[in-house]
Amino acid sequence: MKRRHFVKSLAATSTGMLLLPRTPLFGANAPSNKLNIALLGTWGRGEAHFDAISSENVVALCDVNEEHLAFGAKKFPGAKTYVDWRKCLEQKDLNAVVCCTLDHTHAFVANWAMNRGLHIYCEKPLANSVEEARVVRANYLKNKSKLATQVGTQRHAIENFNRVRELIRDGAIGELQEACAWGNRQLPKPGYLPAQGEPPSHLHYDLWLGPAPFHPYNPDYFSGKSGMNCLQWNMYWDFGTGQVGDMGSHTMDLLWNAIDASLPTSAEGKGDPVNPDVSPVRLETHFENPANDWRPAIRTAWYQGGAMPESPSQYVDLKKIGHGAMFEGSKGTLVADFSTRVLIPSKNTADLTYYKPRTAATVIPPLGDFQKEWINACKGSLKTSCDFDYGSKLIEQMLLGLVAYRVGKKIAYDGTTGHVTDNPEANELLRRTYRPGWTLNG
Ligand SMILES: NC(=O)c1ccc[n+]([C@@H]2O[C@H](COP(=O)([O-])OP(=O)(O)OC[C@H]3O[C@@H](n4cnc5c(N)ncnc54)[C@H](O)[C@@H]3O)[C@@H](O)[C@H]2O)c1
């Protein structure tokens, strides 16, 4: 071993960090080149990760529901088991975490994992408040030379994401002026569920609530099918942000991937009357995003629950696209769903001669398997397509839109400091209050 490398690994070991060798010693699947992974949330979305992580050493499992923990332990019998993710993250041999717990714990887990030198794949949404998104990003930027992160927006690997980006970047619609995304999922609820019965003995309800304010137990929070149970709780403010964090994380990704945006300078929103218990079903939020090195300042927007952008043409029925995005430029419009796209040149002058399609050799290469991209990144490049810099900015903008909706006014935002500059009430809504004993950046 060269002295420079020896000193580097010695320094890492003495600070308690576990660094994997950057190059496989005995082939990609040799035991020495496997990650030691903790899976948090071992049923539901957690199950969707079983196959991808079974190529690695799954050494720790955590779930607040002991029946779900047993379900995970059947698949990974060698792993140690926990009901409190804070204890799980202290296990000494870990080097990576896959987090599939509830939305209101994601930013906590992300920070705690990175603060312990652990690579992390975190299910969407990465955060539930603007402050959470910013703290996660700051932590990631401090650690990006040694940690691989990925937000669980796995649709990003669909090749249409690349095609949409190429068309926008290469000028197929001329100069980009506006972009929006929308989703039609609707989960109306009147308010938090009333107290009903006692939590079953296999459920650690207090840990399920975690940092969220107390709400009494009701079995309906737990009555969804595996992988869909998030739809039983994600519309309640203390647990989630409704469709903003849910399908919004996926569908805005289609837009965000194509526009190279930095944080917006303003936000405004309107929709259902504000309900202190539940996030709105119908909502539209609008933003101004600064210019960058290839396009001018643009307006962006998110629509949900029946609110829709105006169609670019009477023969295009956007309502037939459940989750989609639209880009408007000086010479045309691009409409896309997750897997297909339609280009509509806008005027007689839009003859497409100004646009040169890429060749087979210059198209953006496919990303491949999204979970494996992260696993491979942990073992070497550290590069992922939805790292916590990219993902935290996307969700910060979406959550800022919810703040503007709640105050009912257009707000001005300083993305450098993370402050609303013209509305003290909105500033208060950038963060959440947690139950005693829970630390966001622990
Ligand atoms: N990427 C996607 O396409 C996709 C799809 C579905 C869900 N999700 C996300 O995955 C997450 C989980 O969704 P779900 O439908 O599986 O929810 P769920 O309610 O079924 O919970 C998943 C598991 O986590 C456990 N759990 C809850 N709180 C925990 C905690 N504090 N510590 C440890 N375990 C805990 C539950 O007992 C359950 O076994 C959500 O954040 C959701 O947004 C992502």
The ligand as a Gaussian input file, in Angstrom:
#p B3LYP/6-31G(d) Opt

LIG

0 1
 N      -40.393000       5.627000      -4.201000
 C      -41.639000       5.238000      -4.287000
 O      -42.184000       5.023000      -5.374000
 C      -42.419000       5.016000      -3.033000
 C      -43.567000       4.217000      -3.046000
 C      -44.260000       4.028000      -1.841000
 C      -43.807000       4.641000      -0.681000
 N      -42.691000       5.432000      -0.733000
 C      -42.207000       6.096000       0.478000
 O      -41.739000       5.110000       1.376000
 C      -42.037000       5.473000       2.720000
 C      -42.811000       4.344000       3.383000
 O      -44.047000       4.191000       2.737000
 P      -44.936000       2.899000       3.056000
 O      -46.141000       2.967000       2.201000
 O      -44.085000       1.704000       2.999000
 O      -45.346000       3.245000       4.582000
 P      -45.772000       2.271000       5.782000
 O      -46.728000       3.021000       6.648000
 O      -46.206000       0.960000       5.249000
 O      -44.414000       2.105000       6.578000
 C      -43.359000       1.325000       6.066000
 C      -42.706000       0.532000       7.187000
 O      -41.995000       1.406000       8.039000
 C      -42.300000       1.078000       9.383000
 N      -42.043000       2.285000      10.183000
 C      -42.843000       3.366000      10.352000
 N      -42.220000       4.284000      11.118000
 C      -41.013000       3.775000      11.447000
 C      -39.913000       4.249000      12.208000
 N      -39.922000       5.432000      12.812000
 N      -38.832000       3.443000      12.331000
 C      -38.787000       2.237000      11.718000
 N      -39.804000       1.724000      10.987000
 C      -40.884000       2.490000      10.843000
 C      -43.732000       0.602000       9.340000
 O      -44.062000      -0.176000      10.474000
 C      -43.723000      -0.208000       8.059000
 O      -43.301000      -1.526000       8.281000
 C      -42.827000       6.775000       2.643000
 O      -41.995000       7.841000       2.950000
 C      -43.287000       6.864000       1.201000
 O      -43.361000       8.195000       0.726000
 C      -41.992000       5.607000      -1.863000

